[in-house]
Every structure is written in structure tokens, then in C-alpha cells.
Amino acid sequence: MLSFEPYGNPTYFALLGVALLPLMIGLLYGKRSRLYETLISIFFLVLTFGGPKWTQGIALIIYILYEVMLTWGYAVYRKQKNSGPVFYLMVILAILPLTVVKVTPAVENGQASLIGFLGISYLTFRAVQTMMETRDGTLKDYQVMTFLQFMLFFPTISSGPIDRYRRFEKDYRSVPDRATYLGMVQKGVRYIFVGFMYKFLLAYYFGSILMPKLQVMAMHSRGGFMDLSWPVLGYMYAYSADLFFDFAGYSLFAVGTSYLMGIATPMNFKQPWRSPNIKDFWNRWHITLSFWFRDFIYMRLVFWFMKHRVFKSPRTTANVTYIINMLVMGFWHGVTWYYITYGLFHGVALVINDAWLRYKKKHRQSVPHNRFTQLFAIFLTANLVCFSFLIFSGFLNTLWFTK
């Protein structure tokens, strides 16, 4: 049986083009066949989770049924009551499978969890935000079938972008006019072609050609201060480039395919290497993830801390929440010292960044601001981010603890 990684090879794209053509013709003439969309979603989900990955497919089915039961049950309950403990219990239950998947390798010597599958993180984010918006009252009309389409929308199932239920529902229940849809097709095709350049040319060069050579050189250059060397620095930049072009390329494929289906999935990257500070970087890098953490963890923690007067100073509240928020992001990537350190690094960086911006605002007359300082800020931010990606890569773990 055929089995493919999403957007992994030319055959996948050929099948994608053939499958999308009838849908695109329908949209051009103002018609959306939800039945056909469902059938092609099932087809590509079988390609992704079938064959040798059938255990992941079974895990996906069980997981979806579990999350539907929770979100539907809570939507019914929310129409009658609004108990905080019940809400917290439902959220805990919703993230429980993901927690098990993330913790299992740490306690089972690297053994993957049996309930894990490609994309479980991003599906969990969608389920939890649906539940939270139901609790807030912003989502009043929960529909099981729409939720299933939202969760199993195949272009974004494996690695996002993370859409929002209400935004997706609006697109899913409507048909763009011809001029709008032609504009979406134009953008979608362009995104896919740029994605090819990013993922199959640039990411391949940095990840498959340059990085292995630099890794070998770095291992042979150990012996200096903390085993650091020029090849390690080269690896840091090569890994950062590979991470960006690989993930940005995938995201462009997902967004481009979504546009061809008449769904305006939000973009995930917005020129992140032009960021003048770390806060702006997180407004440009993996945007749907960082905004999800901002809206559903950071803002809610700030509100809870202020409501219960945990800290006297709003500044302290913000600083503590920055660190908690980024630590959670670190743990989400995996229970390893380098992922957790990565999260802590960015949490502390956000705290320092806010302190600097306050100082700069207070002393704007004495702190120069010109083209040179702007370029220096971009250079400094990019290098700090690359250093954090070196931590994130896990290569330092290999460098320091492998004989």
C-alpha cells in the first residue's frame, strides 16, 4: 500500500494536483462540494497514515473520537453551566494524550508512545482552543461535522499552520467569488513554487550536504573551551537555515494547497530574519504557534495572576508569564535538557527585551536610533536566535556527551 510523508516527493504533488482539479473547477463556478472535500481528505489521510504507518492511523482515529467526545460534551455542558473546575478538567483531559506522547520517550529510554502519530501536537492545539473559545462564549455554535473537517483538514494536519475554528468555519461554509478565488489560486501556486525552492533546494543543501560535513568537522575539533570551534559556529548557521527553509517550505505547501481549496489558512512566517528584537521575531516566526501560545497560555496566565493578585507589579506578572509560557513551549517540543533550555532562553530573552524597550523609551533622547542601530539590532537578534537554535538542535548534547 502506498504511504507518503505530506509534500515529501513528486508523486504526492501529482496526486494532489489530480485530486484538487475537480474541486478547483467547482469553486471557479461558485460551487463547493463538501462531500468531495471529505473524500479527498480521507484519501490523503490514508496515504499519510496507511501502509507501514497503520498503527499511527489507528491512533489517529481513536484520538479524534476521544477529542470529539470531549469537545462536544463540553459544548453541550457549557450551554447550561460554566464551572471553572469542569473546564480545567476537560482541558487536562484534552492535552493528556499529547502529554503521554511527549513524556514517554523520556521515561522509556527513547521508546515512542503507542498512541503517538504525526501531527498530534497541532490537533491538540486545535481541540484545546475550540474548548477555550466555547468556554469564553465566542464559539456558540459547535458542530461536530465542522469540527471533524477542522481537525482533519489534510493540508495542515501534520505540522500546521494552526488555524482557528471560527476562521476555518467561515471559509468552509462559504464560496469565494470568482475574482477572489482566482487571486487565491495565483497566491497558492506561487506559494507552492516558492516552497519547492525552500524545501527541496535550499533546505536540502543546508541540511543534507552542508550540515553533515560541519558536524564531522566539529566532532573532530573538540578539546577547546566547552568543545566549541569554528565548525560549531558554522553548524549553528547551517542548522538555522535548514530549520527555516524546511519548515517555511512545508508551511508554504500547506497554505498554498489550502488556498487552492478556497480556505485562506494563515501564513506561518513573515520575514523573521528582519526582526529588530526577539519579541518581533516571535511575531514573524511560526506565527500561528506563537500566537496560540500568546492567546491561550500567556494572556490567560496574566489574567489569572492579576485576578488573584499573585504579584504586586504588572511588570513582574508579565516577566514571570513570559518565562512560564516559553518553558511550556520548550517542554512541548520534548522532555530533554536542550528543549527546556531553549524555552528558558527565549523566556529570559523576552524579559530582557522588554526591559531594554522600556529603557529606550525612557531615554529616547540619549539612545541613538538610526539605520545603523536598526541594522545592528537585526544582526544581534538573528545571531541570538541562531544560538538558541543551536541549543534546540541537540547537537551540543552530541558534542559534549558522545565519546
C-alpha positions in Angstrom: 0.0 0.0 0.0 1.3 3.5 -0.9 2.4 5.7 2.0 3.8 9.2 1.8 5.1 11.9 4.0 3.0 15.0 3.3 4.6 17.1 0.5 7.5 14.6 0.6 8.0 13.7 -3.1 6.8 14.5 -6.7 4.3 11.6 -6.6 2.5 13.2 -3.7 2.2 16.5 -5.6 1.0 14.7 -8.8 -1.8 13.0 -6.8 -2.6 16.3 -5.1 -2.9 18.1 -8.5 -5.3 15.4 -9.9 -7.4 15.3 -6.7 -7.7 19.1 -6.4 -8.6 19.8 -10.1 -12.4 18.9 -9.8 -12.7 20.9 -6.6 -11.0 23.9 -8.2 -13.3 23.8 -11.2 -16.3 23.7 -8.9 -15.0 26.7 -6.9 -14.5 28.6 -10.1 -18.2 28.1 -10.9 -19.3 29.1 -7.4 -19.8 25.6 -6.0 -18.1 23.8 -3.1 -18.6 20.0 -2.8 -18.1 19.2 0.9 -18.6 15.5 0.1 -15.7 15.6 -2.4 -13.6 17.6 0.0 -14.2 14.9 2.6 -13.3 12.1 0.2 -10.0 13.7 -0.8 -9.2 14.4 2.8 -9.8 10.7 3.6 -7.7 9.7 0.6 -4.7 11.8 1.7 -5.0 10.8 5.3 -4.9 7.2 4.2 -1.8 8.0 2.2 -0.2 9.6 5.2 -1.3 7.1 7.9 -1.8 3.9 6.0 0.6 1.1 4.9 3.5 0.7 7.3 2.1 3.5 9.4 -1.2 1.8 10.0 -0.7 1.9 13.8 -0.5 5.7 13.6 -3.7 5.6 11.6 -5.5 3.6 14.3 -4.1 6.0 17.0 -5.4 9.0 14.9 -8.9 7.5 14.7 -9.1 6.8 18.4 -7.6 10.2 19.3 -10.2 12.0 17.0 -13.1 10.2 18.6 -11.8 11.0 22.0 -11.4 14.7 21.3 -14.8 14.9 19.6 -16.4 13.3 22.7 -14.6 15.9 24.9 -15.3 19.0 22.8 -18.9 18.0 22.0 -19.6 17.1 25.6 -18.2 20.3 26.9 -20.2 22.4 24.3 -23.4 20.7 25.5 -22.4 21.3 29.1 -21.4 25.0 28.5 -24.9 25.8 27.3 -26.2 25.0 30.8 -23.3 25.8 33.2 -19.9 27.4 33.3 -18.0 25.7 36.1 -14.2 26.5 36.3 -13.2 23.1 37.7 -15.1 21.3 35.0 -13.5 23.4 32.3 -10.0 22.8 33.7 -10.7 19.1 33.9 -11.8 19.0 30.3 -8.7 20.9 29.1 -6.4 18.5 31.1 -8.2 15.5 29.5 -7.8 17.1 26.1 -4.0 17.5 26.5 -3.5 14.2 28.3 -2.7 12.1 25.1 -0.1 14.7 23.9 1.4 14.7 27.4 1.8 10.9 27.3 3.3 11.1 23.9 5.9 13.7 24.9 6.8 12.2 28.3 7.1 8.5 27.2 10.4 8.8 25.3 12.0 10.5 28.4 10.9 7.7 30.8 11.2 4.7 28.3 14.7 5.3 27.1 13.6 6.9 23.8 10.8 4.5 23.1 8.0 6.3 21.3 4.5 6.1 22.7 2.0 3.7 21.0 -0.7 6.4 20.9 1.5 8.9 19.1 1.1 9.9 15.4 2.2 12.6 13.0 0.5 15.9 13.9 -0.9 15.1 17.3 0.5 18.4 18.7 -1.3 20.5 16.2 -4.5 18.6 16.5 -4.3 19.1 20.3 -3.9 22.8 19.9 -7.0 22.9 17.7 -9.1 20.9 20.2 -8.0 22.9 23.2 -8.6 26.3 21.5 -12.0 25.1 20.5 -12.8 24.2 24.1 -11.4 27.5 25.4 -13.4 29.6 22.9 -16.5 27.6 23.8 -15.9 28.5 27.5 -15.3 32.1 26.6 -18.6 32.3 24.7 -17.0 33.3 21.4 -17.8 30.0 19.9 -21.6 29.4 20.4 -22.5 27.0 17.6 -20.3 24.0 17.8 -20.9 21.5 15.0 -19.4 18.0 15.2 -19.0 17.6 11.4 -17.4 21.1 11.1 -15.1 20.2 13.9 -14.1 17.0 12.2 -13.3 18.9 9.0 -11.4 21.4 11.0 -9.3 18.8 12.8 -8.8 16.5 9.8 -8.1 19.2 7.2 -5.4 17.3 5.4 -3.1 20.2 4.1 -2.3 21.3 7.6 -2.7 18.1 9.7 1.0 17.1 10.1 2.7 20.4 11.1 0.2 23.3 10.9 -0.2 26.2 10.4 -2.6 26.2 13.4 -5.9 27.6 12.2 -8.8 28.8 14.4 -12.2 27.1 14.4 -14.3 30.2 13.7 -12.0 31.4 10.9 -11.9 28.0 9.3 -15.6 27.6 9.6 -16.2 30.9 7.9 -14.2 29.8 4.8 -15.5 26.3 4.9 -19.2 27.4 4.8 -18.7 29.9 2.1 -17.6 30.0 -1.5 -15.3 32.9 -2.7 -16.4 34.8 -5.7 -14.5 34.1 -9.0 -12.2 37.1 -8.8 -11.3 36.3 -5.2 -10.8 32.7 -5.9 -8.6 33.4 -8.9 -6.5 35.6 -6.7 -6.3 32.7 -4.2 -5.2 30.3 -6.9 -2.5 32.7 -8.0 -1.1 33.0 -4.5 -1.5 29.3 -3.9 0.5 28.3 -6.9 3.2 30.9 -6.1 3.4 29.7 -2.5 3.9 26.1 -3.7 6.6 27.0 -6.2 8.5 29.1 -3.5 8.0 26.1 -1.2 9.8 23.9 -3.7 12.8 26.2 -3.8 12.9 26.4 0.1 12.4 22.8 0.9 13.9 20.8 -2.0 16.8 23.1 -2.9 17.9 25.4 0.0 16.8 23.1 2.9 18.4 20.1 1.1 21.7 21.9 0.6 21.9 23.2 4.2 20.5 20.0 5.8 21.8 17.2 3.7 25.0 18.5 2.2 26.5 21.2 4.5 25.4 20.1 8.0 26.8 16.6 8.0 30.2 17.9 6.9 30.2 20.6 9.6 29.1 18.1 12.2 32.0 15.8 11.4 34.4 18.7 11.5 33.0 19.9 14.8 33.4 16.5 16.4 37.0 16.3 15.3 37.7 19.8 16.6 36.7 19.1 20.2 39.2 19.9 23.0 38.9 23.7 23.3 36.7 25.7 25.6 33.5 23.7 26.0 34.5 21.9 22.8 33.4 24.9 20.8 35.1 25.7 17.5 34.5 27.4 14.2 32.8 24.3 12.7 30.3 24.5 15.6 29.6 28.1 14.6 29.2 27.0 11.0 26.8 24.2 12.1 24.8 26.8 14.1 24.1 28.9 11.0 23.6 25.9 8.7 21.1 24.3 11.1 19.2 27.6 11.5 19.0 28.0 7.7 17.9 24.4 7.3 15.3 24.7 10.0 13.8 27.8 8.4 13.8 26.7 4.8 12.5 23.2 5.6 9.7 24.4 7.9 8.8 27.5 5.9 8.8 25.4 2.7 6.4 22.9 4.3 4.2 25.8 5.6 4.0 27.3 2.1 2.9 24.0 0.7 0.2 23.7 3.3 -1.0 27.3 2.8 -0.8 27.1 -1.0 -2.8 23.8 -1.0 -5.4 25.4 1.3 -5.8 28.4 -1.0 -6.4 26.1 -3.9 -9.2 24.6 -1.8 -10.7 28.0 -1.1 -9.5 28.0 2.5 -7.3 31.0 3.5 -5.1 29.3 6.0 -3.0 31.9 7.9 0.7 32.3 7.0 3.3 30.9 9.4 6.3 33.0 8.5 6.8 36.7 7.8 10.4 37.6 7.1 11.6 36.6 10.6 15.2 37.3 9.9 14.4 41.0 9.6 13.3 41.2 13.2 14.9 44.0 15.2 14.2 42.3 18.6 13.2 38.9 20.0 9.6 39.9 20.6 9.2 41.0 17.0 10.8 37.7 16.0 8.1 35.7 17.6 5.5 37.8 15.7 7.2 36.6 12.5 8.4 33.1 13.2 6.0 30.1 13.4 3.3 32.8 13.8 0.3 30.5 14.3 2.1 28.7 17.1 3.4 31.8 18.9 0.0 33.5 18.6 -1.6 30.3 20.0 0.7 30.3 23.0 0.2 34.1 23.4 -3.6 33.8 23.3 -4.2 30.6 25.2 -1.4 30.4 27.7 0.3 33.8 28.1 -2.8 36.1 28.2 -4.8 33.7 30.4 -1.9 33.3 32.8 -1.5 37.1 33.0 -5.3 37.5 33.6 -5.3 34.7 36.3 -2.2 36.2 38.1 -3.7 39.6 38.1 -7.2 38.5 39.2 -5.7 36.6 42.2 -3.1 39.3 42.8 -0.2 36.8 42.8 2.3 39.5 42.1 2.0 43.2 43.1 3.7 44.5 40.0 2.2 44.1 36.5 5.7 44.0 35.2 6.6 41.1 37.4 3.5 39.4 36.2 4.4 39.8 32.6 8.0 38.7 33.2 7.1 35.5 35.1 4.5 34.7 32.5 7.0 35.2 29.6 9.2 32.5 31.2 6.4 30.1 32.0 5.0 30.5 28.5 8.3 29.8 26.8 9.2 26.9 29.2 5.9 25.3 28.3 6.8 25.7 24.6 10.2 24.1 25.4 8.5 21.1 27.2 6.1 20.8 24.3 9.0 20.1 21.9 10.2 17.3 24.2 11.3 16.5 27.7 15.1 17.0 27.1 17.5 19.4 28.6 18.1 21.2 25.3 14.4 21.8 24.5 13.8 23.1 28.0 16.9 25.3 27.9 15.7 26.6 24.6 12.4 27.6 26.1 14.0 29.2 29.1 16.5 31.1 26.9 13.7 32.7 24.9 11.7 33.4 28.1 14.6 35.3 29.6 15.3 37.0 26.3 11.8 38.3 26.2 12.1 39.7 29.7 15.4 41.4 28.9 13.9 42.7 25.6 11.0 44.3 27.4 13.4 45.9 29.9 15.5 47.3 27.1 12.5 48.7 25.3 11.3 50.4 28.4 14.8 51.9 29.0 15.0 53.0 25.4 11.6 54.7 25.6 12.5 56.5 28.8 15.9 57.6 27.4 14.9 58.2 23.8 16.9 61.4 23.6 20.2 59.7 24.7 19.8 56.3 22.9 20.6 56.7 19.2 18.1 55.4 16.7 19.2 55.3 13.0 19.8 53.0 10.1 23.0 51.6 11.7 21.4 50.9 15.0 18.4 49.2 13.3 20.7 47.0 11.2 22.8 46.2 14.3 19.6 45.2 16.2 18.6 42.9 13.3 22.1 41.4 13.3 22.1 40.9 17.0 18.6 39.4 17.1 19.4 37.0 14.2 22.5 35.7 16.0 20.8 35.3 19.3 18.1 33.3 17.5 20.7 31.1 15.7 22.4 30.4 19.0 19.1 29.3 20.5 18.6 27.1 17.5 22.0 25.5 18.2 20.7 24.6 21.7 17.4 23.4 20.2 19.2 21.2 17.6 20.5 18.9 20.3 23.9 19.0 18.7 25.5 20.3 21.9 24.3 17.2 23.6 26.1 15.1 21.0 29.2 17.3 21.1 29.5 17.2 24.9 28.3 13.7 25.9 29.2 11.5 23.0 32.7 9.9 23.0 
